[in-house]
Amino acid sequence: MREIPLITILGMAAVTYATRASGLLFGRRFPRWFDEVLEDLPGAILMSLIAPAIIVAGVKGVIAAIATLAVALVLKGNIVVPIMTGILVITVLRHL
Amino acid sequence: MLLSVVAEGYPSTRHPRVRFFNVFSRDGFLRGARRAFPLALSGAPFGLVLGVLAGRAGLTVWELLAMSALVFAGSSQLVAISMWANPVPVVAIVATTLLVNLRHVLMGLTLRPWYEKLPAPLGFGSYFFMTDESWALTTIETRRQTFDAGFLLGAGLIDFVLWIASTTIGRITGAAIPDPSSWGLDFAFVSAFLALLVSLSRGKQARTIVPWGTAAVVAVAAHALLPGNWYVLLGAVAGALAGVALRRAYA
C-alpha cells in the first residue's frame, strides 16, 4: 500500500488543523475536565515515548539519558545541544 | 497582498481590553513577521535535526515536505517520525498527533476575542499558522492598545517558511550521514524528547512527578505486554488522568 504514508500525513494534518480551529469555532464550550486533562498531557506523552526507549537501549541508554537531562537542565530551553550530547554519549559508549 | 479589514463588533464586557472593532492590516502582518524572525531562526536547528531523523525513519523528501507544510507542528511531527515504520501505523500516529496537539484548543480559545469578529477566512486562515511561538508572541502583542490581528499571520508565516526550509534541508543533507546506529541517531529521539520534556517542566518540577511517573510506568508495562505503538497513548492518558486525580485530591 504505497498510499499509507500520504494517508497518515493527511490524517495528521486534519486532526492538527481541527485542534487549531476549534478554539475559534466553538469558543468556551469545552467541559471543565478538558483543561485539567490537558495540564499534564504533553509531558505524559513525551514520558511515554522516552521511558520504554531508554529501557530498550539498556545501561548505555540510561547513561546517555542522564547526560542529556543534565545538559538540558543547565541550558534551559535549548533543544539542540542536549540532542547532540545524547547522540555523542551513546556513540562513544557503543564504541568503547 | 494583504487587504486591510476593519470588522464591526460589539464591545466585549468579558474582555475589556478588546476594542470595538478588530483591525487586520499589512502593518500588523509585517510587525508580526519582524518580531517572530529571531525566534523562528532559533528553531531552525531543531528543524534540521528533525529532517535528518525523518530520512532515517524512511520518509521521502516529498513526504516530509508535505508533513511540514500541512501539519506544521514540530513536536507532533517528531513523535510521528519516531513511530514511523513499514507499514506505517496510521491509526496510532494520527491518534497520538491529536493528543500532542490538543493544547492548540486552549491556545485558540485565549486568542478568540481578537479573531472572532474578523471575516472567517482571515480568522481561520490565521489560526492555521498558530504555533507555540507565534501564539506566545501574539498573546504578548494583544496587551498593546493598538493590537492588529494581522500579527499572528505574519509571525506564523515566518515560522512556516523557516520550518519548511530547515526540515527539508535536514532531510536532504542527512542522507549523506552514514550508518545511523553507529552515529547514535536512533537515540536522538530519546534525547530530543528529553530536551522537550525539560523545557515543558519549567516552573512545575515537583508536581510533575506523579503524572509523568505514572506515564512512564504504564508505558513501559504496555510496551512489554502489547504489540505495536499503543503504549504511547496508554501511558499518555494514564499520566494525564493521574495528574487530574492528584489535583482533585489536593484541591
Interface residues (C-beta under 8 A of the other chain):
Chain A: M1 I4 P5 L6 I7 T8 I9 L10 G11 M12 A13 V15 T16 Y17 A18 T19 R20 A21 S22 G23 L24 L25 G27 R28 F30 W33 F34 D35 E36 V37 L38 E39 D40 L41 P42 G43 A44 I45 L46 M47 S48 L49 I50 A51 P52 A53 I54 I55 A57 G61 A64 A65 T68 L69 A72 L73 K76 G77 N78 I79 V80 P82 I83 M84 T85 G86 I87 L88 V89 I90 T91 R94 H95
Chain B: P45 F46 V49 L59 T60 E63 A66 M67 L70 V71 F72 A73 S75 S76 Q77 V79 A80 S82 P87 V88 V90 I93 V94 T96 T97 L98 L99 V100 N101 L102 R103 H104 V105 L106 M107 G108 L109 T110 L111 R112 Y115 E116 G123 F124 Y127 F128 M130 S181 S182 W183 G184 L185 F187 A188 F189 V190 S191 A192 F193 L194 A195 L196 L197 V198 S199 L200 S201 R202 T208 P211 W212 G213 T214 A215 A216 V217 V218 A219 V220 H223 A224 Y231 V232 L233 L234 G235 A236 V237 A238 G239 A240 L241 A242 G243 V244 R247
